[in-house]
Amino acid sequence: MNSPPFDFDYIRELVRQQSAVVLGAEKKYLADLHLGSVAERSGFSSIAAFVEELKHTPFGTLHVQAVEALLTNETSFFRDLYPFEALRTDVLLHMIQQRQQERSLTIWCAGCSYGQEPYSIAILIQEYFPELADWSLQLIASDVSGRVLARLKQGSYTQLEVNRGLSFTLRDKYFRKQQDLWQISDTIRQMLTVRQLNLIHEWKALPMIDIIFLRNVLIYFDIETKISILQKIRQQLRPDGYLFLGGGETVFDIDSQFESVRINQSICHRLRSP
Ligand SMILES: C[S@@+](CC[C@H](N)C(=O)[O-])C[C@H]1O[C@@H](n2cnc3c(N)ncnc32)[C@H](O)[C@@H]1O
């Protein structure tokens, strides 16, 4: 595809408006890398021609495809391991004790990308918490991108993807090889409730949550967006619940109503008592 210059500022603004993700000037290479194939698939001769079309037509499918192509979807099974260890050794045990009467537990993975994160939690529950089998367990997986959620729903992963973070034992127990892909078992797949949800819009009909995974998402937003999302998280998290952020993310200096708690090698965040 030819590459005459294109209006990167327009693209940055489109992505910011639709997702709150801030693409710095140094991220132009992402547009060079990812918009070409979207443009080509839609029959444009260059990224510039594609961007001009976007600029001069009302918001629609092409705009959505452009935005989705520029979101970072990097993820892996049991990413960073320690948060999942904390979940296994402390957090779930504590929550099970706390919810003994109601026998119900709700976990939310927000910005879950292709699903490796919520599926890791589902596998961990299946492996280590058989006592939850007759509880009402809701494991909500959400992302702004319909494209990543479509793959999550399929639940099939490449060899490279299963190699990242899954032991052979877990792979062979919960996946089955189908030609070149590894298909996750229906039991695990059916544990997820999948929702397309944009964190900067209203969070409609979301239940109160016991454990929130919001990992490696806030890092792409500006400070005002981080503040406003953490404020919404406070309304959505039950008072004794837990929030997990990514390794490079913090509530420190952003929201003083959360306190950070170390659990072995992991840090999670809890609401301060009123
Ligand atoms: C880097 S991935 C993180 C995946 C997973 N949480 C992890 O830590 O492995 C970030 C995800 O956030 C999603 N995202 C970006 N902006 C969003 C928004 N405004 N609302 C919901 N999800 C968003 C992206 O589509 C992407 O899948």
The ligand as an SDF file (V2000), in Angstrom:
LIG
                    3D

 27 29  0  0  0  0  0  0  0  0999 V2000
   -3.5460   -4.0350   27.3950 C   0  0  0  0  0  0  0  0  0  0  0  0
   -5.1540   -4.7080   27.3740 S   0  0  0  0  0  0  0  0  0  0  0  0
   -5.2490   -5.3960   29.0000 C   0  0  0  0  0  0  0  0  0  0  0  0
   -5.8360   -6.7770   28.9990 C   0  0  0  0  0  0  0  0  0  0  0  0
   -5.8780   -7.4560   30.3530 C   0  0  0  0  0  0  0  0  0  0  0  0
   -6.6210   -6.6760   31.3180 N   0  0  0  0  0  0  0  0  0  0  0  0
   -4.4810   -7.7300   30.8580 C   0  0  0  0  0  0  0  0  0  0  0  0
   -4.0240   -7.0480   31.7840 O   0  0  0  0  0  0  0  0  0  0  0  0
   -3.8410   -8.6470   30.3450 O   0  0  0  0  0  0  0  0  0  0  0  0
   -6.1560   -3.2290   27.5040 C   0  0  0  0  0  0  0  0  0  0  0  0
   -7.6040   -3.4400   27.0730 C   0  0  0  0  0  0  0  0  0  0  0  0
   -8.3580   -2.2810   27.4660 O   0  0  0  0  0  0  0  0  0  0  0  0
   -9.3620   -2.0690   26.4910 C   0  0  0  0  0  0  0  0  0  0  0  0
   -9.8380   -0.6820   26.5710 N   0  0  0  0  0  0  0  0  0  0  0  0
   -9.2270    0.4470   26.1470 C   0  0  0  0  0  0  0  0  0  0  0  0
  -10.0170    1.5100   26.3570 N   0  0  0  0  0  0  0  0  0  0  0  0
  -11.1550    1.0570   26.9280 C   0  0  0  0  0  0  0  0  0  0  0  0
  -12.3560    1.6780   27.3700 C   0  0  0  0  0  0  0  0  0  0  0  0
  -12.5660    2.9860   27.2510 N   0  0  0  0  0  0  0  0  0  0  0  0
  -13.3130    0.8870   27.9110 N   0  0  0  0  0  0  0  0  0  0  0  0
  -13.1290   -0.4480   28.0360 C   0  0  0  0  0  0  0  0  0  0  0  0
  -12.0180   -1.0880   27.6250 N   0  0  0  0  0  0  0  0  0  0  0  0
  -11.0430   -0.3400   27.0770 C   0  0  0  0  0  0  0  0  0  0  0  0
   -8.6550   -2.3870   25.1680 C   0  0  0  0  0  0  0  0  0  0  0  0
   -9.5790   -2.7120   24.1530 O   0  0  0  0  0  0  0  0  0  0  0  0
   -7.7560   -3.5660   25.5790 C   0  0  0  0  0  0  0  0  0  0  0  0
   -8.3360   -4.7990   25.2420 O   0  0  0  0  0  0  0  0  0  0  0  0
  1  2  1  0
  2  3  1  0
  2 10  1  0
  3  4  1  0
  4  5  1  0
  5  6  1  0
  5  7  1  0
  7  8  2  0
  7  9  1  0
 10 11  1  0
 11 12  1  0
 11 26  1  0
 12 13  1  0
 13 14  1  0
 13 24  1  0
 14 15  1  0
 14 23  1  0
 15 16  2  0
 16 17  1  0
 17 18  1  0
 17 23  2  0
 18 19  1  0
 18 20  2  0
 20 21  1  0
 21 22  2  0
 22 23  1  0
 24 25  1  0
 24 26  1  0
 26 27  1  0
M  CHG  2   2   1   9  -1
M  END
$$$$
